[in-house]
């Protein structure tokens, strides 16, 4: 059996540990407030991060596994912004001083579903209650087909310098199947406009493993993107979870490239990125040497949280909006997923907590080691007696990974081999005590290949 087939199993993407399906759900509003207050006191001097979830899209992209609401009614913008600001006020009441914002990311959904004026109002309302760190990082996700110059100007004036455009694929058959349309010219034009305005980092999202993709079509899409020289490229593995996202039932497993062929799609892209000067700086992510994500990786400063890879090692992340996840480092909470339940809860003056988790001492140790592997491709268990004890507890999980050449182990240090980088989720899974201690949660994770 080849390694791709052997390790092609459902596994988390590890934007957190523990992963959401294994949370103890042992957190209520009172304990959440205590954790927020403590984390703010400890971490505000270094700055906090804000993630704002804007769930609305005008049409359903069938491949998408994000929490979205499909509508063409733009009147929903006002009520949702009101709820976001109500939730922010709930947090402000817990802070003992003015927050210092180091990072903002607008995700979705489609943030550019909202008008530029409404985004300006939302963000100004938040920024007027806070200080902004001198070296801040503000970014947003934009659809190439509806991100206007007005959007780009409004957000630039508020301090945004980074934008991520979701392209996924240029092939017409693939686009028709996933109901996601944008042309090369649209992408080129919006990138040129962003650069003329002054944006310094542009990311392009691409996906491999989509229905009807071939090595030739993926190579064609990537070659076109490389012509535009975005500073970053995220090359994600398609997550096929039709039991969670019914829109994916538009096609079947027979339409998808799988196992070894899907891996060849990734290897094709990786080679093309390398030839064009992009460095592999983390799972699914590639960057040019002039981008600060590359510098963070090279200097051992890369971080990973619910927003993905970031250059900011903030330990307090406030998630605003439906389905958003907040992180105090010692606890997590996730908001209600439906717009209506979220809006109703914050309107009543309560935190919209649907579930949460308070991390144990072992959770915190494992979290750091998974973070080290995800960001630095190595971790060291020799730092403390507790870490050594943890290593002894889980080291039997490493033996097969060592035998297959995916990791190297020396004393208490684990490092990922070049080939092992392709199986990073599997390597982190070996450390996932909750996954192994509890019954596997069925129909939750996408496969790793």
Buried (B, 14 or more C-beta within 10 A) or exposed (E): EEBBEEBBEBBBBBBBBBBBBBBBEEBEBEBBBBBBBBBBEBBBEBBBBBBBBBBBBBEBBBBBBBBBBEBEEEEBBEEBBBBBBBBBEBBEEBBEEEBBBBBBBBBBBBBBBBBBEBBBBBBEBBBEBBBBBEEBBBBBBBBBBBBBBEBBBBBBEBBBBBBBBBBBBBBEEBBEBBBBBBEBEBBBEBBEBBBEBEBEBBBBBBBBBBBBBBBEBBBBBBEBBBEBEBBBBBBBBBBBBBEEBEBBEBBEEEEBBBEEBBBBBBEBBBEBBEEBEBBBBBBBBBBBEEBBBBBBBEEEBBBBBBBBBBBBBBBBBBBBBBBBBBBBBBBBBBBBBBBEBBBBBBBEEEBBBBBBBBBBEBBEBBBBBBBBBBBBBBBBBEEEEEBBEBBEEBBEBBEBBBEBEBBBBEEBEBBBBEEBBBBBBBBBBBBBBBBEEEEEBEEBBBBBB
